Amino acid sequence: MLSKPLDVRTIISRTKVEWKFVKGDIEFLDMGNHWILLKFAKPNGLFLVWSERPWHVQGELFVLQAWRPNFDPFLEETKWVNLWIRIPRFPTELLNFESLANLFVANNVGVLIKLDYSSLLRNKIRFARACIRVDITAPLLEYAELSHVVGQVCGYVIWYKDFSSGCSFCGCEEHTIDVCPLLHAPKKEITVSLLKSPKTKVLG
């Protein structure tokens, strides 16, 4: 766990519910210092859990790391984690893996792991949702700039699911997305005027 340590039994019970798609047993070995070794009976189960990260247990980020030889749980420090982020009002034509990856690299935000394409359909392209790998020992950047083809530089809010506060749509800290004025603005009334054909002037 990244912040609040949880009991191993709690982690086991919650992950068993979340990981019902895994075929075969999963062995949980308490290594000490809040580190747990996960051993999957079948490689496919490991692949599915790894590809669907990040995971949460009781609202806390459950950080997964690949096993390394000579791992020492009492010397290891968590540095790189995968986080879900949102970028509100990102240009529709740039909602692709390559454009977002370039945005994160150019602004030293992190490394793009995957883009949630299904969220684009559910949220009517209101924001881009992506999973990125970040260094949590350094400040997390909540703003990134992108230069368009025409030479215009635009700035975009980066909202971190586990760390950012306020509105995940406009980036304002004074309200949440549920009451964001941009999403709940009153509909504008449009008045249409009709212009009749001018009367034909008769020449005498």
C-alpha positions as CSV (number, residue, x, y, z in Angstrom):
1,M,0.0,0.0,0.0
2,L,1.2,3.5,-0.8
3,S,0.0,5.4,2.2
4,K,-2.1,3.7,4.9
5,P,-0.9,0.2,5.6
6,L,-3.6,-2.4,5.6
7,D,-3.8,-5.9,7.2
8,V,-2.8,-8.7,4.9
9,R,-6.1,-10.4,5.5
10,T,-7.9,-7.3,4.4
11,I,-5.9,-7.2,1.2
12,I,-6.4,-10.9,0.5
13,S,-10.2,-10.6,0.9
14,R,-10.6,-7.5,-1.2
15,T,-8.4,-8.6,-4.0
16,K,-10.1,-12.0,-4.2
17,V,-13.3,-10.1,-4.9
18,E,-11.7,-7.8,-7.5
19,W,-9.7,-10.6,-9.2
20,K,-12.4,-13.1,-9.7
21,F,-11.3,-13.3,-13.4
22,V,-8.1,-15.0,-12.3
23,K,-8.0,-18.8,-12.9
24,G,-6.0,-20.7,-10.4
25,D,-4.8,-19.9,-6.9
26,I,-2.9,-16.8,-5.7
27,E,-0.5,-17.2,-2.8
28,F,0.0,-14.1,-0.6
29,L,3.3,-14.2,1.4
30,D,3.9,-11.5,4.0
31,M,7.5,-10.4,3.5
32,G,7.5,-7.8,6.3
33,N,7.6,-4.0,6.2
34,H,4.2,-4.0,4.5
35,W,5.5,-5.8,1.4
36,I,3.5,-8.8,0.1
37,L,4.8,-11.4,-2.4
38,L,2.1,-12.6,-4.9
39,K,2.5,-16.0,-6.5
40,F,0.1,-16.9,-9.3
41,A,-0.6,-20.5,-10.1
42,K,-1.1,-19.6,-13.8
43,P,0.9,-17.1,-15.9
44,N,-2.2,-15.8,-17.5
45,G,-3.6,-14.7,-14.1
46,L,-0.4,-12.7,-13.5
47,F,-0.7,-11.1,-16.9
48,L,-4.3,-10.0,-16.4
49,V,-3.7,-8.5,-12.9
50,W,-0.6,-6.7,-14.1
51,S,-2.2,-5.3,-17.3
52,E,-5.2,-3.9,-15.4
53,R,-3.2,-2.0,-12.7
54,P,-3.4,0.3,-10.8
55,W,-5.6,-1.4,-8.2
56,H,-7.1,0.0,-5.0
57,V,-8.0,-1.6,-1.7
58,Q,-10.4,0.2,0.5
59,G,-9.6,3.4,-1.4
60,E,-5.9,3.1,-0.9
61,L,-3.5,2.6,-3.9
62,F,-2.2,-1.0,-4.0
63,V,1.1,-0.7,-5.7
64,L,2.4,-3.6,-7.8
65,Q,6.0,-4.1,-8.7
66,A,7.6,-6.8,-10.8
67,W,9.8,-9.2,-8.8
68,R,13.6,-8.5,-8.7
69,P,16.3,-10.8,-7.5
70,N,17.8,-9.9,-4.1
71,F,14.8,-7.9,-3.2
72,D,15.0,-6.6,0.4
73,P,11.6,-5.3,1.8
74,F,13.3,-3.4,4.6
75,L,15.5,-1.4,2.2
76,E,13.1,-1.0,-0.7
77,E,11.5,2.4,-1.2
78,T,8.6,3.0,-3.5
79,K,9.4,5.5,-6.3
80,W,7.5,4.7,-9.4
81,V,3.8,4.1,-9.4
82,N,1.0,3.9,-11.9
83,L,-1.8,6.4,-11.5
84,W,-5.0,7.3,-13.3
85,I,-5.2,10.9,-14.5
86,R,-7.7,13.0,-16.4
87,I,-7.1,15.8,-18.8
88,P,-10.3,17.9,-19.2
89,R,-11.2,19.3,-22.7
90,F,-8.3,17.8,-24.5
91,P,-8.5,18.2,-28.3
92,T,-10.6,15.5,-29.9
93,E,-8.2,15.1,-32.8
94,L,-5.3,14.4,-30.4
95,L,-7.1,11.7,-28.3
96,N,-4.7,8.9,-29.2
97,F,-1.8,7.2,-27.6
98,E,1.0,8.9,-29.5
99,S,-0.2,12.4,-28.9
100,L,-0.7,11.9,-25.2
101,A,2.6,10.1,-24.8
102,N,4.4,13.0,-26.4
103,L,2.6,15.5,-24.2
104,F,3.7,13.7,-21.0
105,V,7.3,13.3,-22.1
106,A,7.6,16.9,-23.4
107,N,6.4,18.2,-20.0
108,N,8.2,15.7,-17.8
109,V,4.9,14.5,-16.4
110,G,5.5,10.8,-16.7
111,V,5.3,7.8,-19.0
112,L,2.0,6.8,-20.6
113,I,1.0,3.2,-19.9
114,K,-2.4,3.0,-21.4
115,L,-5.3,5.2,-22.6
116,D,-8.9,4.4,-21.5
117,Y,-10.7,4.5,-24.8
118,S,-14.0,3.3,-23.2
119,S,-14.2,6.5,-21.1
120,L,-14.2,8.6,-24.2
121,L,-17.6,7.0,-25.2
122,R,-19.1,7.1,-21.7
123,N,-18.1,10.7,-21.1
124,K,-18.9,12.1,-24.5
125,I,-15.2,13.1,-25.0
126,R,-15.3,15.5,-22.0
127,F,-11.8,14.5,-21.0
128,A,-9.0,12.1,-21.7
129,R,-8.4,9.3,-19.1
130,A,-5.1,7.7,-19.0
131,C,-2.8,5.6,-16.8
132,I,0.7,7.0,-16.4
133,R,3.9,5.9,-14.6
134,V,5.2,8.7,-12.4
135,D,8.0,9.3,-9.9
136,I,6.2,10.1,-6.6
137,T,9.4,11.3,-4.9
138,A,9.1,14.4,-7.1
139,P,6.2,16.9,-7.2
140,L,3.4,15.8,-9.5
141,L,2.8,18.3,-12.3
142,E,-0.8,19.4,-12.6
143,Y,-0.4,21.4,-15.8
144,A,1.0,20.7,-19.2
145,E,1.4,22.7,-22.4
146,L,1.1,21.6,-26.0
147,S,2.1,23.4,-29.2
148,H,-0.4,23.0,-32.0
149,V,0.4,23.0,-35.7
150,V,-0.7,26.6,-36.1
151,G,1.9,27.7,-33.5
152,Q,-0.6,28.2,-30.7
153,V,0.4,27.0,-27.3
154,C,-2.4,25.6,-25.1
155,G,-2.3,24.6,-21.5
156,Y,-4.2,21.6,-20.0
157,V,-5.1,20.6,-16.4
158,I,-3.8,17.2,-15.2
159,W,-6.0,15.7,-12.5
160,Y,-4.7,12.8,-10.5
161,K,-7.3,10.4,-9.1
162,D,-5.4,9.6,-5.9
163,F,-3.9,12.9,-5.1
164,S,-5.7,15.9,-6.8
165,S,-8.5,17.7,-5.1
166,G,-11.3,19.9,-6.5
167,C,-12.9,19.5,-9.9
168,S,-11.6,16.9,-12.3
169,F,-13.2,18.7,-15.2
170,C,-12.0,22.3,-15.0
171,G,-9.2,21.9,-12.3
172,C,-10.8,24.5,-9.9
173,E,-10.2,23.6,-6.2
174,E,-13.3,25.5,-5.1
175,H,-15.8,22.9,-6.2
176,T,-16.2,19.3,-7.4
177,I,-17.2,18.0,-10.8
178,D,-20.7,17.4,-9.6
179,V,-21.3,21.1,-9.4
180,C,-18.9,22.4,-12.0
181,P,-20.4,25.5,-13.6
182,L,-19.0,24.5,-17.0
183,L,-21.0,21.3,-17.0
184,H,-24.1,22.7,-15.4
185,A,-24.4,26.0,-17.1
186,P,-28.0,27.0,-18.1
187,K,-28.8,26.5,-21.7
188,K,-28.5,29.5,-23.9
189,E,-31.6,30.7,-25.7
190,I,-31.2,31.4,-29.3
191,T,-33.5,34.0,-31.0
192,V,-34.1,33.5,-34.7
193,S,-35.3,36.4,-36.8
194,L,-37.0,35.9,-40.1
195,L,-36.5,38.4,-42.9
196,K,-39.2,38.5,-45.5
197,S,-38.4,39.2,-49.1
198,P,-38.3,43.0,-49.8
199,K,-41.3,44.3,-51.6
200,T,-40.7,44.7,-55.4
201,K,-40.5,48.3,-56.3
202,V,-42.6,49.0,-59.4
203,L,-40.9,51.5,-61.8
204,G,-43.3,54.0,-63.4
